[in-house]
Amino acid sequence: MLKWLAIALLVMLALLQYRLWFGDSGVQELREIRERVAALDADNKPLRDRNARLGAEVVDLKTGLDAIEERARSDIGMVRTDEHFYWVPGVVIEGSLVEANAGLVRQPSSTSGAAADE
């Protein structure tokens, strides 16, 4: 009797092991799911980085006037009342020069010219 019980338990153990390694919802499917999660996580990383940058920009715009002034200068060509604006027709400024020199203001049109602080 004990011999048959041991054989039955071994058969059940073998069936459970088979389902674990080769059946549905087994180890292979777990590996595939982990690979999909890793791929989706890699796809989401640039989006998370972009959201973090946008969040920092929102905080800057809510708390500091410098970010608002910088945005107004670059988007609509704002000039303060204590500054002088010089426009030279036919001169084009590269974007890197505008960002490098805080005194330069971008014009709304890309072919319009240069501006300087005094």
C-alpha positions in Angstrom: 0.0 0.0 0.0 2.8 2.4 0.9 4.5 1.6 -2.3 1.5 2.7 -4.4 1.1 5.9 -2.4 4.8 6.8 -3.0 4.4 6.1 -6.8 1.2 8.2 -6.9 2.9 11.1 -5.2 5.9 10.9 -7.5 3.6 10.9 -10.6 1.7 13.9 -9.2 5.1 15.7 -8.5 6.2 14.9 -12.1 3.0 16.3 -13.5 3.3 19.5 -11.4 6.9 19.9 -12.5 5.9 19.4 -16.1 3.2 22.2 -15.8 5.7 24.5 -14.1 8.4 24.2 -16.7 6.5 23.5 -19.9 2.8 24.3 -19.4 0.8 27.4 -19.7 1.7 30.1 -17.2 5.1 28.4 -16.6 8.6 29.5 -16.5 8.9 30.2 -20.2 5.9 32.6 -20.1 7.4 34.3 -17.1 10.7 34.9 -19.0 8.8 36.3 -22.0 6.8 38.6 -19.8 10.0 39.9 -18.1 11.5 40.6 -21.5 8.4 42.5 -22.6 8.5 44.5 -19.4 12.2 45.4 -20.0 11.4 46.5 -23.6 8.5 48.6 -22.5 10.5 50.1 -19.7 13.2 51.1 -22.2 10.6 52.6 -24.5 9.2 54.6 -21.5 12.5 56.0 -20.3 12.7 58.9 -22.9 9.1 59.8 -22.0 9.9 59.9 -18.3 12.9 62.1 -19.0 10.8 64.4 -21.1 8.1 64.6 -18.4 10.8 65.4 -15.8 12.1 68.3 -18.0 8.6 69.6 -18.5 7.8 69.4 -14.8 11.0 71.4 -14.0 10.0 74.0 -16.6 6.5 74.3 -15.1 8.1 74.8 -11.6 10.4 77.4 -13.0 7.6 79.2 -14.7 5.5 79.2 -11.6 8.1 80.3 -9.2 10.7 82.4 -11.0 10.5 85.5 -13.1 13.8 84.7 -14.9 12.2 81.7 -16.8 9.2 83.8 -17.8 11.5 86.6 -19.0 13.7 84.2 -21.0 10.6 82.6 -22.6 9.2 86.1 -23.5 12.6 87.1 -25.0 13.0 84.0 -27.1 9.3 83.6 -28.2 8.1 87.1 -28.8 11.3 89.2 -28.8 10.7 91.1 -25.5 13.0 94.0 -24.7 13.0 95.7 -21.3 12.5 99.4 -20.9 16.2 100.0 -19.8 17.6 98.2 -22.9 18.3 99.4 -26.4 17.3 97.2 -29.3 19.3 97.3 -32.6 18.0 95.6 -35.7 20.3 95.2 -38.7 18.4 94.1 -41.8 19.9 91.2 -43.7 21.9 89.8 -40.8 21.0 86.3 -39.6 22.1 85.1 -36.2 22.7 81.5 -35.5 20.7 80.0 -32.6 23.8 78.9 -30.7 25.0 82.5 -30.7 21.7 83.8 -29.4 21.9 81.3 -26.5 25.5 81.9 -25.8 25.1 85.7 -25.4 22.4 86.7 -22.9 22.2 90.1 -24.5 21.1 88.9 -27.9 17.3 88.7 -28.5 15.8 86.5 -31.2 13.4 88.1 -33.6 10.1 86.4 -34.5 11.3 85.9 -38.1 14.4 83.8 -38.5 15.9 86.1 -41.3 15.4 89.4 -39.6 18.6 90.3 -37.7 20.4 90.8 -34.5 19.8 92.6 -31.2 22.1 93.6 -28.4 21.8 94.8 -24.8 23.5 97.9 -23.6 
